[in-house]
Amino acid sequence: MSNKTIQQLEDVVIKFAGDSGDGMQLTGTQFSNNTALIGNDLSTFPDFPAEIRAPQGTLPGVSGFQLHFSSNRIFTPGDACDVLVAMNAAALKANLKGLKKGGIIIANTDGFDSKNLRLANYPEGINPLEDGSLVDYQLHTMDVTKMTREALKETTLGMKEKDRAKNMFVLGFLYWLYDRDMQSTVNFLTEKFGKKQEILDSNLKVLQAGYNFADTVEAFSTRYKVEKARMEPGTYRSITGNTALAYGLIAASQKADLPIFLGTYPITPASDILHELSRYKNFGIRTFQAEDEIAGIASAIGASYGGHMGVTTTSGPGMALKGEAMGLAVMLEIPLLIIDIQRGGPSTGLPTKTEQSDLLQAYYGRNGECPMPIVSASTPSDCFDGIFEAFRIAIKHMTPVIFLSDGYIANGAEPWKFPKSDDLPAIEVKFKKALDEGEEQYLPYQRDENLVRPWAIPGTPGLEHRIGGLEKQNITGNVSYDPENHQVMVKIRQEKVDRIADHIPLQKIEVGPDKGKVLVLGWGSTFGAIKSAVLELLAEGHEVAHAHLRHLRPFPKNLEEILHSYDHVLIPEINNGQLIRIIRDQFLIPAHGYNKIMGVPITKGELVAKIRELL
């Protein structure tokens, strides 16, 4: 082992960037899992192209993975990077603006030949690694491709297969640089390629070669170490939003003793939920990949009518297609979960880029007066609790519920202290099993004190009934075209959703005083940036607070009181101003907006500057 110094760091932001075939997502995920295992707090932001195989070496084909890890609590993947790993010229060009001055660039020289420079739109004869343009950074070049091939010269693998292991060289290099044990990745590779010995051996060899190269090269005289984060004791794992959401559904299903039926159609960035849930048939989960979005939700409605919890997953374009069927579920008044993992729009928009622009669609995007409760998640691990709550509301109030997440939450990862089953509340399911005493016939729209109608499984003797999409007569459920009855039913359906406010927690202040100068009100994936910005300003002595909404319809009962307790309300959103419209409409307050619609998250720095303006 060479005699090199180890420098302690509090936190580090690394961006892995390369062509979409370079394995940057896998590299980032492995480094993240390793980071979670040693006990750092972490936050990730995967950023990949929409095309399955964008043209190699071009700017649209750049795939990135940003990881922020720290010995302190952190809430964002970081505003700017300390280290940029650039596998080719396009990766450097696309990501250099996000690197701190003085930051480290680790560049694969093989990705900077004349062809790659031309594809990345550098002027003829210009190579950024050689022209002095990177003088403000610590540039380290290495020919990853050549060294990977050298490590594998004894194997019978073809050149293409050898080059696929390049990302393992980079990973080994970084494990040395940050004083890491590589065993977690060795275990991962053994599990993944256990039946393909030659591929397993080649990956392990290249991983070790990258580690050894970093150890022997003179350029790095210092290694870095980030100590364990001071976190609440417990067992943690790294988890992405979509995986946490799938686990939340399974947990709710077990607590309600109610089987789940997922009727869905694959769409980015929601497809992982289908993939994950399909692995858990042992928990009574049934998954069905339908021929289109409409068939997906229609099958889920059928499952709910039959006494299961129907679930459908989608993104904005699929929400538009499901609109009429969502109206049917509102008319039927049955439990159903519509999970929308938002992405950039309109139309097919930006499939792999994040946006929060479906809130107004969730509120109003159906024909007629069609109110539905809306619940949202704020971080990857929060998807577990959020979907559990949406499941509870759907069952308790016999209503379809929209659950909002987005691409940033879905694909991002953070440590999750997972709960024990015993710590989760039971979800009570009441099926009507027979006619009550004195009841002559089953009346499907006879309601309780919360305006909730009974749930009877078709085929239950004595409880024969018919429901459908045409307007219902109050109580009997017969088809009715009577104008007075229609008004009564519209008002009842709205009132039923409004009354859910009596059964959800009051809004709390995340950080900051109960009264003050600025309240930053957020929803969804702006959570980390808002909390980080507000904590920074609180440390400077400013009267700033942060409240974050989980329940978007109905709002918590004390929200109006909170909004009137501050001189200014700022609402940051990754859209053109949607929650702000609803808040202004319902509470008549002159809220300020901060909107970013670039397919990337709002940063802490941007918010700090905006809050300072209001102060």
Order of alpha helices (4+ residues) and beta strands (2+ residues): beta-beta-alpha-beta-beta-beta-alpha-beta-alpha-beta-alpha-alpha-alpha-alpha-alpha-beta-beta-alpha-beta-alpha-beta-alpha-beta-alpha-beta-alpha-beta-alpha-beta-alpha-beta-alpha-beta-beta-alpha-beta-beta-alpha-beta-alpha-beta-alpha
